Amino acid sequence: MIRQTLPLIAIAALAACSAPAGPSKVTVADLWCRAAPVGAPAGGCYVTLTASANDRLVAVETTAADHGEIHTMEMDGGVMRMRPLKDGIDLPAGEAVALKPGGMHLMIIAPKATLAAGGSVPLTLRFAKAEPLTLSAPIRQVGAAMGGMEHH
Amino acid sequence: MRRRILWLAVLVSWVAVGGLALYVTNSPPKLQPATLGGPFALTDMTGRPVTEASLLGKPTAIFFGFTYCPEVCPTTLTELTAAMKALGKDADRLNVVFVSVDPERDTPEQMRLYLSNFDRRIVGYTGTPEAIARAAKAYRVYYKKIPTEGGDYTVDHSSAVYLFDRKGRFVAPIGYGEPHARVVEALRNLARTG
């Protein structure tokens, strides 16, 4: 009996060392979602991620909508193009990767409730290596200026 | 001789419109076609048929987008709403139109619900995919359906707001990301002189 359980404990201990503590830890800054009009079938959320070791954001999940996607958006000669990033977003060690208006963003499809300013959206970020993070993203109203300040 | 004058006129108008586009949008030098707009047969958000003639008599600001768009369209509509508030009564002299490039998902009801968030004078047009394609072609608006995972799709689309005078003649574009003051100025000029 003892002989049988010992290797299991050893394996469990090994797993405990390698997986949950992980080779990578991701820190999160500037997490927020854009307030969306009533009836909007999709919403955008933004965040800055810094991984301690090379990692990758692979998925976003939320209980507040049908599902989440990782997208990029670009303006190309006045044309707005949006693409899902199937392979997620690369997070090089120690580098702050910003998802912000006008570029990469988290998209939540078919929100269950209107994304009203002052509210929040629960988001679970899944990574290739680091433990998933479940966070609450505050919903903010974006000002009237088209495209914000970073355009010029 | 006549031919030469005609060519000169074409050249001058292209340069003028191109220069105007450059000045207004700050975008890469790309000539704007001098003929923009044209016949269309769409449905407004109450389900009534509308054509290019529905816009005559008042200057028009028109742009194409879709309600699934998380950033460019709500930002543009928010900007237009703020600009119309700044215009006050002058805004009553304008048609402000949002045309869907996603007619399959943007039903008149969806357009009505979505636009209820913005200035009440902004009207939404949609229609059959074929009718939308014809309207977009007339307005030289680029849009393309891009499939995504799980049978979903997104739509690439031109982002500028186009301004027309009361006779339906193209005046100028307003590029995405224009400073608020310039948007207000362009709409006020249009309302007072267009």
Boltz contact constraints between the chains, C-beta under 6 A:
constraints:
  - contact:
      token1: [A, 37]
      token2: [B, 74]
      max_distance: 6.0
  - contact:
      token1: [A, 37]
      token2: [B, 114]
      max_distance: 6.0
  - contact:
      token1: [A, 37]
      token2: [B, 117]
      max_distance: 6.0
  - contact:
      token1: [A, 38]
      token2: [B, 117]
      max_distance: 6.0
  - contact:
      token1: [A, 39]
      token2: [B, 113]
      max_distance: 6.0
  - contact:
      token1: [A, 39]
      token2: [B, 114]
      max_distance: 6.0
  - contact:
      token1: [A, 41]
      token2: [B, 68]
      max_distance: 6.0
  - contact:
      token1: [A, 42]
      token2: [B, 68]
      max_distance: 6.0
  - contact:
      token1: [A, 42]
      token2: [B, 70]
      max_distance: 6.0
  - contact:
      token1: [A, 43]
      token2: [B, 70]
      max_distance: 6.0
  - contact:
      token1: [A, 44]
      token2: [B, 70]
      max_distance: 6.0
  - contact:
      token1: [A, 44]
      token2: [B, 71]
      max_distance: 6.0
  - contact:
      token1: [A, 78]
      token2: [B, 27]
      max_distance: 6.0
  - contact:
      token1: [A, 78]
      token2: [B, 158]
      max_distance: 6.0
  - contact:
      token1: [A, 78]
      token2: [B, 159]
      max_distance: 6.0
  - contact:
      token1: [A, 78]
      token2: [B, 160]
      max_distance: 6.0
  - contact:
      token1: [A, 79]
      token2: [B, 142]
      max_distance: 6.0
  - contact:
      token1: [A, 79]
      token2: [B, 156]
      max_distance: 6.0
  - contact:
      token1: [A, 79]
      token2: [B, 158]
      max_distance: 6.0
  - contact:
      token1: [A, 80]
      token2: [B, 72]
      max_distance: 6.0
  - contact:
      token1: [A, 80]
      token2: [B, 157]
      max_distance: 6.0
  - contact:
      token1: [A, 80]
      token2: [B, 159]
      max_distance: 6.0
  - contact:
      token1: [A, 81]
      token2: [B, 156]
      max_distance: 6.0
  - contact:
      token1: [A, 82]
      token2: [B, 154]
      max_distance: 6.0
  - contact:
      token1: [A, 84]
      token2: [B, 148]
      max_distance: 6.0
  - contact:
      token1: [A, 107]
      token2: [B, 70]
      max_distance: 6.0
  - contact:
      token1: [A, 144]
      token2: [B, 78]
      max_distance: 6.0
  - contact:
      token1: [A, 144]
      token2: [B, 79]
      max_distance: 6.0
  - contact:
      token1: [A, 144]
      token2: [B, 82]
      max_distance: 6.0
  - contact:
      token1: [A, 145]
      token2: [B, 180]
      max_distance: 6.0
  - contact:
      token1: [A, 146]
      token2: [B, 75]
      max_distance: 6.0
  - contact:
      token1: [A, 146]
      token2: [B, 79]
      max_distance: 6.0
  - contact:
      token1: [A, 146]
      token2: [B, 176]
      max_distance: 6.0
  - contact:
      token1: [A, 146]
      token2: [B, 177]
      max_distance: 6.0
  - contact:
      token1: [A, 147]
      token2: [B, 176]
      max_distance: 6.0
  - contact:
      token1: [A, 147]
      token2: [B, 177]
      max_distance: 6.0
  - contact:
      token1: [A, 151]
      token2: [B, 177]
      max_distance: 6.0
